Structures are given as structure tokens and as C-alpha cells.
Amino acid sequence: MNEQELRQLLTLSVEDVLPSQPAATGWERARRTRRTRRAVAVVALAVVLVGGGTVAALRPPTDPAPAPPVGPTVTPTVDPSHAGPVQKAPAELTYPPDPLAKLVDPATVPLSERPVEQALALFQPVDEEYHADGPVRVLGNDGVVRSLDVVTLAPTRDASGNEAPALKPGMLSPDGRSAAFAQTKELIMIDLTTAAVRRIPLDGYLELVVWAHDRVLVGGDDRTYAVDRVTGVASTIDVSTWELIAPDPAAGREAPLIDVYGERTSLTLRSRTAREGELRSEQLVNASALPSPYQVNEFYGRGWLHGERLARAAWITNNEIDGAEAAAVLDARTGAVLHLLDLGRERGKGCCEVLGWDNKGAVLLRLEPAALARWHPETGEITGIVRDLRGVIALAG
């Protein structure tokens, strides 16, 4: 390389990638063992990804030749429609207008006086000890927040006496017209368009609800019932509501049920028949598309299907720690991990439960300290919906 060519080299650099914004408040870990809930702990862990460029400095020759003019620097265009397999939340979220932002408003009218045409979300505030701190609110598609006054809901509890708020993610029907609440020895179903209440007696300690087309699956520590939405007839089904992935509302009533269980290299995705819950197939979750040392350690909370994609919160290993918070999107056919949102450390353990998908293919999830956010896994874009909302949220499908 001659001197003139050396003088034409340009200094290149790339900007540092800032670490994700830390947050300090814990959130309930939604996945608990069958006989006891795991206590919420605070994990202080750190994730810093720093990218840097290399600066090349060249000493000019003693008698330099005239340098040719340098044209304007051209920045390569990055295709925003294809983000990498691992993404990170920005340090600060933006909060564009969103109908769900009305969740922060207090209730102004009881449901019994003004039923909804369609509910967008249910919300139950909680105190610092994660106990219910007021009635369930119902946000209608008219922007009005109602109080759920037609029934008094008790906290759910297990055989050991551990309690949790009555509202859980997944209790609002995908069409936003009904709500189903698991209670000890019964299922309470409410038609939000008429405020009518149905009580269906069932045995056992019941805590979780999954809407599965024409049935409601309700379960607890040791059993799951399939309840017909029209007749109220109940039968047992061999699935666990702790691990079951909420079906896509657009899928047919015979679409298989999917669940994911296990830890680390034994994480397994299973397909079951829709009606009886009989095992059809199972395969290991495949994280080979993730850069080393990334891997999924364990999933928690409710998972949600959208077409052939599955979204669920997870604990992961990243390039700094073992046990970081994350949200993952998987191929529901193959078990391959397609996208991973690395949420890093300094968040409460179990902080960032996935709450579902919107109709544009974005994942809705909690972000500590009490934010509700929208993540587009295909582009990596993350925006805020609600800045500060301490409580439990159930969204319509």
C-alpha cells in the first residue's frame, strides 16, 4: 500500500450501546410450584453491552502529495423490518397515545349501571405487599373505566393458605365481552355486556383461567377443569394451567393445546389434543439461533400464541449473568427461539410478565417499576403504554 492510499483511510467509529434502564420494584412471579408459591425476591444483576469502534490514526508523510477531495460520508441503511435475535429495551421509553393509557384513571361508574360493549382490559390495584387494594376496574372500548360491582371477589389461595389477588392475566376473554375468575371451589363467569353473573361449583383450590375457544380451562395445584362456556358443564382435562399457552383466538376449536415446561437444556414444548389434552408430540426448545452465551433458563407466567408464534417471559443467561429477565418469542411448531428481549438486571424477579399480543403482532408486557410496554419483535421497537400502574392487568386478546 503506497502513501497516497494510506492518506485516504478514514477514521470509523460506532456509538456505544447504552445499558437498559434499571428499575427497582418487584413483581409477582406468576409461575409457582404446584404446592407452594415462590416468594418474590429482588435480584440485583448487571447487564452492560458496550460496542465500540476502532480509531486508526496515520502519520502523514514528510512531503505529502495533494490529497484528493473526500466526498460526504454515507451511513449504511439498516433494514428496520428485521431485528437481530437478541434485542434490548431502550434506557427511556416513549409513550405515544394509546387507548390502554386510560387504565390509570379511577372508575367513574359501576359496571351494573353501565355495562360495556367490549372491554379492553381489567385492572386490580395492589399494595406493596401484593394484596388487592381496591375493586377490579373494567376499561371499556369507549374509554370509560367502570368498577366491577356485581360480585365480591376473594383472593385465590392454595392448600397451604398462600394468597394472591383474584385477578390474573388471561381472565378477560379474547373478545373482551366476558371475564372468568377462579375462586376456591367455584368459577365465576361475568358477562360484561350485561353484568350478569354465573357461578359454577367446582372442587379444589382454583387459581388460574385460560380461555380456549368454546371452553374455559380453570385449574389450581392438582387439577384442571374444562368448562363449556354456554352450558357450564365441567369435565377434567389432563393439562396444567400453570404451563399452558393461551390459544390464538383466530385458531379453530380443534387447534392443539401447547404447553412448555422444564429448565435449561430440558425445556420442552408439547402439543396436545384440544379436547382431551392427550399428548401428540414433544420437542426440546432450540436456542441455537441465539449468540453465545445466550440461552433460556426457564419460562414463567402465562404464554400466548399468535399464529405460529409463542410469546412468554423467561429467565435467561446472557453475556454477563445467569438469571437475567427477558421476554422470548418462539416458533410454536419447532420450538426454535426466534427473538429474545434481554431486560437485564436490577429488576424484581419475575418482573416482566407477557400479557398477550396486539392485532399488529406486537407483544404486550410489564416492565418494572410499573410500566406497560409494547414490543415489536420483528423490528426491535419498544414503546411505553402506561408509565406507572401498580397492580394486575388482564388484556383482551
Secondary structure, DSSP 8 states (H G I E B T S, - for coil): --HHHHHT---------------------S---SSS-----EE------------------SS----------------TTS--SEEE--SS------GGGGGGS---EETTTS--S-EEEEEEEB-TTS-B-S--EEEETTS-EEE--S-----EE-TT--EE-S--TT-B-TTSSEEEEEETTEEEEEETTTTEEEEEE--S-EEEEEEETTEEEEEESS-EEEEETTT--EEE-S--TTTEEE--TTS-TTS-EEEEE--GGG-EEEEE-TTT--EEEEEE-B-TTS-TT-EEEEEEEEEEEETTEEEEEEEEE-SS-EEEEEEEEEETTT-BEEEEEEEESSEETT---EEEE-TTS-EEEEETTTEEEEEETTTTEEEEEES---EEEEE--
